[in-house]
């Protein structure tokens, strides 16, 4: 069972990299002749910014009505999947060709754009006080002037950068498929250190590709790798404090639960794990039936129970007790509506479960889930009961 799930996931990953459609032709008019992935979305204040397919949407969470979309008219061959970066004034998002756009947060109008060499942007950007940071799949990491979009400096990794960088103070942390974590001076781009250090690449366990954003907490960086391990790395000394071996590749970094001093994450075998933050020892595990790509969202129920919301490629949204990993409520199957068409004429509607790869996001009293198939992009489930509250379907005009 585990092997078959991995093979299915690997097929999906290869299709993504090669730019082949993951969604079928019957999903909606949002399908375009370009590569496909799951939606990237970010919540800021009472607005969710969603990047998927030919457009980026700003949606009012109180009314579920769209505020704006970019571009106003979809462009053939252009697609957006990277989670948008949002600050007080800007929304910055990369597309699946080689463009990075800064948009006015209120209106969605383009403020500036930046074109990489010939490399697409898969991971999200980060907006700093002076610079915008983003990595491309040719391994180039850019720092751009926040006001103009002009390149200030760049750093060359040896392989693709798929992750969103982590900006903490004057250091920006970047992971790469070249099996390294880089710490760069955020102002100059100078390399402060890399892990593994030069000459230590063969140290066991040999590092795998890194595609997730590291998490920094109390001076320790936590991240997962495609070598079936989670790492705790001292950010000051680059000493490995501990490692934890998973059953398969780890795409994203685990979430930190301060109350229980735990890390909660998942791997591509569908294993959810909770680790002691200080020792890396397993506290509990829970099996799903599909790959876990997104970082779990942690929250507290009205009765004080700490829970982890987990999305899985098995089409389910899970709510697990952080204390012991037991389900707090039955998992909900995320089901999408599909309109079948003959040429452009609708001929019927079907509803079926869809895999969920995007990480869940908590907002107010709901948990938000993005999907890459069907008519709706975003689903809101009640945080207490997991009952569906509403969905967002992009306008088709």
HELIX and SHEET records of a PDB file:
HELIX    1   1 UNK A    2  UNK A   18  1                                  17    
SHEET    1   A 4 UNK A  40  UNK A  44  0                                        
SHEET    2   A 4 UNK A  47  UNK A  52 -1                                        
SHEET    3   A 4 UNK A  55  UNK A  60 -1                                        
SHEET    4   A 4 UNK A  66  UNK A  70 -1                                        
SHEET    1   B 4 UNK A  85  UNK A  86  0                                        
SHEET    2   B 4 UNK A  90  UNK A  94 -1                                        
SHEET    3   B 4 UNK A  99  UNK A 104 -1                                        
SHEET    4   B 4 UNK A 110  UNK A 115 -1                                        
SHEET    1   C 4 UNK A 126  UNK A 127  0                                        
SHEET    2   C 4 UNK A 131  UNK A 135 -1                                        
SHEET    3   C 4 UNK A 140  UNK A 145 -1                                        
SHEET    4   C 4 UNK A 151  UNK A 156 -1                                        
SHEET    1   D 4 UNK A 166  UNK A 168  0                                        
SHEET    2   D 4 UNK A 171  UNK A 175 -1                                        
SHEET    3   D 4 UNK A 181  UNK A 185 -1                                        
SHEET    4   D 4 UNK A 191  UNK A 195 -1                                        
SHEET    1   E 4 UNK A 215  UNK A 217  0                                        
SHEET    2   E 4 UNK A 220  UNK A 225 -1                                        
SHEET    3   E 4 UNK A 229  UNK A 234 -1                                        
SHEET    4   E 4 UNK A 240  UNK A 245 -1                                        
SHEET    1   F 4 UNK A 255  UNK A 257  0                                        
SHEET    2   F 4 UNK A 262  UNK A 266 -1                                        
SHEET    3   F 4 UNK A 271  UNK A 276 -1                                        
SHEET    4   F 4 UNK A 282  UNK A 287 -1                                        
SHEET    1   G 4 UNK A 297  UNK A 300  0                                        
SHEET    2   G 4 UNK A 306  UNK A 311 -1                                        
SHEET    3   G 4 UNK A 316  UNK A 321 -1                                        
SHEET    4   G 4 UNK A 327  UNK A 333 -1                                        
SHEET    1   H 2 UNK A 335  UNK A 342  0                                        
SHEET    2   H 2 UNK A 345  UNK A 353 -1                                        
SHEET    1   I 4 UNK A 361  UNK A 363  0                                        
SHEET    2   I 4 UNK A 366  UNK A 370 -1                                        
SHEET    3   I 4 UNK A 378  UNK A 382 -1                                        
SHEET    4   I 4 UNK A 388  UNK A 392 -1                                        
END                                                                             
